[in-house]
Structures are given as structure tokens and as C-alpha cells.
Amino acid sequence: MERNINFKSMDSEREKFRTYIEKSGVMSALTDALVHLYEETERPPDALQYIKSTLGTRSADGDRIRMFEEKVKEMQNTIESQKATIEAQQSEIAYLKECLTQAQANKLPPEDATQA
């Protein structure tokens, strides 16, 4: 009886581990590496090294993707900041144009000044 419980416990642990490696992408990465190895026309002399390098490339690609995602976020923040600056400057331009129009309206033309 105790032996049966022990097997169930081991099966439960195996199932948890299997779920963990599937969710974390390990199974997918290993499967991809094995498929790449299988699809090679010439078998590499060291299959294990080939798989390691394939997995390493995948990891490096992931790092590069994260780096580019961070760059995109930085640039999006810069764009938003620049948009705010542009809006503020456009408001200032509109205000200055209005001031210029009012100043020109208050100034008498030269020929009108001599007649007065």
C-alpha cells in the first residue's frame, strides 16, 4: 500500500515538472533543436555541441529581442515627450501670432498718422 502511494507521489512530481518545462518553453526549445539537427543534410560530428549551440543561439536571440523591446519603449517615451514639446511650442506660436496681430492693429499706418 505504501509503495502505491509512493508511486502516485512520484507521478505527481513528474507531472508538475513536465508542466513546468512545457510552460517555460524548454520542451519547445529542445524539440526545435532536435528538429534542426534532424534536418541537417550533413550530420555534425558532435551532436551535443550542435544542440548546445542551437539552444545558445535561441537564448541570444531572446536577449536581443528584449534589448530591442527596451529600445522601442525608450523611443516611444521620447516620442511622447517630443509630442508634448511640439504642442507647447504650437500654443506659444499661436499666442505670439495673436499678439503680433493685435500690435499691428493698434499701430496706425504712416499716412493715417499725418492726417490726424
Rosetta constraint file for C-alpha pairs under 8 A:
AtomPair CA 1 CA 5 HARMONIC 6.56 0.50
AtomPair CA 2 CA 6 HARMONIC 6.24 0.50
AtomPair CA 3 CA 7 HARMONIC 6.39 0.50
AtomPair CA 4 CA 8 HARMONIC 6.37 0.50
AtomPair CA 5 CA 9 HARMONIC 6.18 0.50
AtomPair CA 6 CA 10 HARMONIC 6.27 0.50
AtomPair CA 7 CA 11 HARMONIC 6.06 0.50
AtomPair CA 8 CA 12 HARMONIC 6.07 0.50
AtomPair CA 9 CA 13 HARMONIC 6.25 0.50
AtomPair CA 10 CA 14 HARMONIC 6.11 0.50
AtomPair CA 11 CA 15 HARMONIC 6.09 0.50
AtomPair CA 12 CA 16 HARMONIC 6.24 0.50
AtomPair CA 13 CA 17 HARMONIC 6.17 0.50
AtomPair CA 14 CA 18 HARMONIC 6.03 0.50
AtomPair CA 15 CA 19 HARMONIC 6.11 0.50
AtomPair CA 16 CA 20 HARMONIC 6.12 0.50
AtomPair CA 17 CA 21 HARMONIC 6.26 0.50
AtomPair CA 18 CA 22 HARMONIC 6.15 0.50
AtomPair CA 19 CA 23 HARMONIC 6.08 0.50
AtomPair CA 20 CA 24 HARMONIC 6.12 0.50
AtomPair CA 21 CA 25 HARMONIC 6.23 0.50
AtomPair CA 21 CA 26 HARMONIC 5.15 0.50
AtomPair CA 21 CA 27 HARMONIC 6.11 0.50
AtomPair CA 22 CA 26 HARMONIC 6.01 0.50
AtomPair CA 22 CA 27 HARMONIC 5.36 0.50
AtomPair CA 22 CA 28 HARMONIC 7.15 0.50
AtomPair CA 25 CA 29 HARMONIC 6.14 0.50
AtomPair CA 26 CA 30 HARMONIC 6.11 0.50
AtomPair CA 27 CA 31 HARMONIC 5.95 0.50
AtomPair CA 28 CA 32 HARMONIC 6.07 0.50
AtomPair CA 29 CA 33 HARMONIC 6.16 0.50
AtomPair CA 29 CA 55 HARMONIC 6.84 0.50
AtomPair CA 29 CA 58 HARMONIC 7.86 0.50
AtomPair CA 30 CA 34 HARMONIC 6.14 0.50
AtomPair CA 30 CA 55 HARMONIC 7.55 0.50
AtomPair CA 31 CA 35 HARMONIC 6.07 0.50
AtomPair CA 32 CA 36 HARMONIC 6.14 0.50
AtomPair CA 33 CA 37 HARMONIC 6.24 0.50
AtomPair CA 33 CA 51 HARMONIC 5.65 0.50
AtomPair CA 33 CA 54 HARMONIC 5.91 0.50
AtomPair CA 33 CA 55 HARMONIC 6.64 0.50
AtomPair CA 34 CA 38 HARMONIC 6.08 0.50
AtomPair CA 34 CA 51 HARMONIC 7.06 0.50
AtomPair CA 35 CA 39 HARMONIC 6.08 0.50
AtomPair CA 36 CA 40 HARMONIC 6.34 0.50
AtomPair CA 37 CA 43 HARMONIC 7.45 0.50
AtomPair CA 37 CA 47 HARMONIC 7.52 0.50
AtomPair CA 37 CA 50 HARMONIC 7.42 0.50
AtomPair CA 37 CA 51 HARMONIC 7.31 0.50
AtomPair CA 43 CA 47 HARMONIC 7.72 0.50
AtomPair CA 44 CA 50 HARMONIC 6.93 0.50
AtomPair CA 46 CA 50 HARMONIC 6.30 0.50
AtomPair CA 47 CA 51 HARMONIC 6.26 0.50
AtomPair CA 48 CA 52 HARMONIC 6.16 0.50
AtomPair CA 49 CA 53 HARMONIC 6.08 0.50
AtomPair CA 50 CA 54 HARMONIC 6.09 0.50
AtomPair CA 51 CA 55 HARMONIC 6.08 0.50
AtomPair CA 52 CA 56 HARMONIC 5.98 0.50
AtomPair CA 53 CA 57 HARMONIC 6.05 0.50
AtomPair CA 54 CA 58 HARMONIC 6.39 0.50
AtomPair CA 55 CA 59 HARMONIC 6.30 0.50
AtomPair CA 56 CA 60 HARMONIC 6.14 0.50
AtomPair CA 57 CA 61 HARMONIC 6.05 0.50
AtomPair CA 58 CA 62 HARMONIC 6.26 0.50
AtomPair CA 59 CA 63 HARMONIC 6.30 0.50
AtomPair CA 60 CA 64 HARMONIC 6.19 0.50
AtomPair CA 61 CA 65 HARMONIC 6.08 0.50
AtomPair CA 62 CA 66 HARMONIC 6.23 0.50
AtomPair CA 63 CA 67 HARMONIC 6.20 0.50
AtomPair CA 64 CA 68 HARMONIC 6.15 0.50
AtomPair CA 65 CA 69 HARMONIC 6.08 0.50
AtomPair CA 66 CA 70 HARMONIC 6.22 0.50
AtomPair CA 67 CA 71 HARMONIC 6.29 0.50
AtomPair CA 68 CA 72 HARMONIC 6.12 0.50
AtomPair CA 69 CA 73 HARMONIC 6.30 0.50
AtomPair CA 70 CA 74 HARMONIC 6.22 0.50
AtomPair CA 71 CA 75 HARMONIC 6.13 0.50
AtomPair CA 72 CA 76 HARMONIC 6.04 0.50
AtomPair CA 73 CA 77 HARMONIC 6.20 0.50
AtomPair CA 74 CA 78 HARMONIC 6.23 0.50
AtomPair CA 75 CA 79 HARMONIC 6.05 0.50
AtomPair CA 76 CA 80 HARMONIC 6.23 0.50
AtomPair CA 77 CA 81 HARMONIC 6.18 0.50
AtomPair CA 78 CA 82 HARMONIC 6.08 0.50
AtomPair CA 79 CA 83 HARMONIC 6.08 0.50
AtomPair CA 80 CA 84 HARMONIC 6.34 0.50
AtomPair CA 81 CA 85 HARMONIC 6.34 0.50
AtomPair CA 82 CA 86 HARMONIC 6.09 0.50
AtomPair CA 83 CA 87 HARMONIC 6.19 0.50
AtomPair CA 84 CA 88 HARMONIC 6.26 0.50
AtomPair CA 85 CA 89 HARMONIC 6.18 0.50
AtomPair CA 86 CA 90 HARMONIC 6.01 0.50
AtomPair CA 87 CA 91 HARMONIC 6.21 0.50
AtomPair CA 88 CA 92 HARMONIC 6.27 0.50
AtomPair CA 89 CA 93 HARMONIC 6.10 0.50
AtomPair CA 90 CA 94 HARMONIC 6.18 0.50
AtomPair CA 91 CA 95 HARMONIC 6.22 0.50
AtomPair CA 92 CA 96 HARMONIC 6.13 0.50
AtomPair CA 93 CA 97 HARMONIC 6.08 0.50
AtomPair CA 94 CA 98 HARMONIC 6.23 0.50
AtomPair CA 95 CA 99 HARMONIC 6.24 0.50
AtomPair CA 96 CA 100 HARMONIC 6.08 0.50
AtomPair CA 97 CA 101 HARMONIC 6.11 0.50
AtomPair CA 98 CA 102 HARMONIC 6.21 0.50
AtomPair CA 99 CA 103 HARMONIC 6.08 0.50
AtomPair CA 100 CA 104 HARMONIC 6.09 0.50
AtomPair CA 101 CA 105 HARMONIC 6.12 0.50
AtomPair CA 102 CA 106 HARMONIC 6.21 0.50
AtomPair CA 103 CA 107 HARMONIC 6.33 0.50
AtomPair CA 108 CA 112 HARMONIC 6.27 0.50
AtomPair CA 108 CA 113 HARMONIC 6.18 0.50
AtomPair CA 109 CA 113 HARMONIC 6.47 0.50
AtomPair CA 110 CA 114 HARMONIC 6.82 0.50
AtomPair CA 111 CA 115 HARMONIC 6.77 0.50
AtomPair CA 112 CA 116 HARMONIC 6.55 0.50
